[in-house]
């Protein structure tokens, strides 16, 4: 099970490996077809971990992908071409030029605009793992 510190670790690694790059996005399982189409060919501009959730922002129109791994989830990166996607792989990101491929399996994977991001963050409340978190608000 992916817990908060693991989500923050994934975000840190993905910022180094994936952020600032353009990806071809597909949905091997067919469970994120519209989301993959919305981010296909876009630059991954921002990655933010928030508790057990992670948000990826892509493209000029700021398409947001909200991910909650759940118990079986993972977001693994490989040198291109990588292994065949698993049956549960909702999203595959490929960048042949950079030699990268990433496979996401997660319980929750939805896409939307910045309002999706704002509303989800508001519902989640403060993340105690953020460096600027107000610990008093978190404890309340």
N, C-alpha and C positions, 0 to 999 in steps of 0.2 A: 504494500500500500504506500502510495506517495504521500508523504506528510509535508507540512509547511516548509521546513528547512530543505527538503529535497526539491520542492518546487522552486525555491529561491536559487538552489544550485543549478537546476536546469536552465533557469532564466539567465544566470551568469554565464554559463557555458554557451548558450545559444546567442547571447549578445556578442560574444567573441567570434563565434563561428558563422552565424547566419545573418546578423543584423547588417543592414546596408547593402544586401545582395538582392538580386532579382531571382525569382523562382518560377518554374513551371509547376503549377499545383494541380493535382488530380485526387480523386477519391476512389482508391482501389476497391473499398467495400461497397461503394455506392451510397454511403450514409451521410456524405457531406458534399454532394455534387454541386449544389448551388453555391455553397461557401467556397469551394475550390475554384469555381468559375469566376467568382467575384474577386479573388485575389491572384488569379493566374497572371503572370507577367508583371506583377507589382513588386516594388521595393519593400522589403521588410524594414520598416523605419524605427520601430520601438518595441521593446519587450519589457513587460512589467509583471512581476510576481506580487500577488496579494493573498496572503494566507495560503490556502490550498488551491488557489486559482492562479491562472496565468493568462495574460492578455497580450496578443500580438497585433500591432497596428501596421497596416500595409497600404501603400498607394497614396496618391494625391488626395483622394476623397476620404482617406482615413477609414478604411474598412477594418473593423475590429473583430478579431477571432478570440472568443472567450472559451477557455479550456479548464475543465475540472477533471483530473485524471481518474478519480474513483479508485477502487481497489486494484483493478487489473491494468491501469493505464501506464503508458510510457511514451516518450518522445525521443527516439533514438536517432543519432546521426551516424553516417557512414561515408567512407570514400565512395565516389561514384564508380560503378553503377549500384553498389549496395546489394543486399539480398533481395529476394522476391518479397513483396509486401505480404504480411500475414492476413488472414481472413478478417481480423479486427481492425486493420489499418484504415482509419477514416480519412487521413490526409497524408499525401506524399508530396514533399517539396524536392524539386530537382534543380540543380544548377550544374550543367555539364562543364561549362567554362571553368568554374571554380573547383570542380570535382567533388561536389557535395550532394548528398541525398539524405532526407530526414523522413522518418515514418512516425506518425502519431496514432496511437490508439488511446481512447479516453471515453469515460462515461458521458461527459458533456462536451460537445464541441458545436458552438453556434457562432454565427457571424451577424454583424449589423454595423451601425454607424456609431459615432461618438456618444450618442444618447444611450445606446446599449451599455457602453462602458460606464458612463456616469451612473446609470440606474443600478447596475450590478455592484459597483463600488459602494454606493449609498446603502444598499441592502446588506452588504458584507460587513460594513463598519470598519473601524481602524484595524490595521494589521500590526500586531505587536512585534513582528520581525522587521518592520521598516525602521531604518536608522532614525528617522525623524518622528517616529510614533510618540504621541503623548501618552505615556504609561498610565496616567491618572484616568484618562478617557477610556483606555482599553480596559482597565479594571472595573470601571463603572458598568 
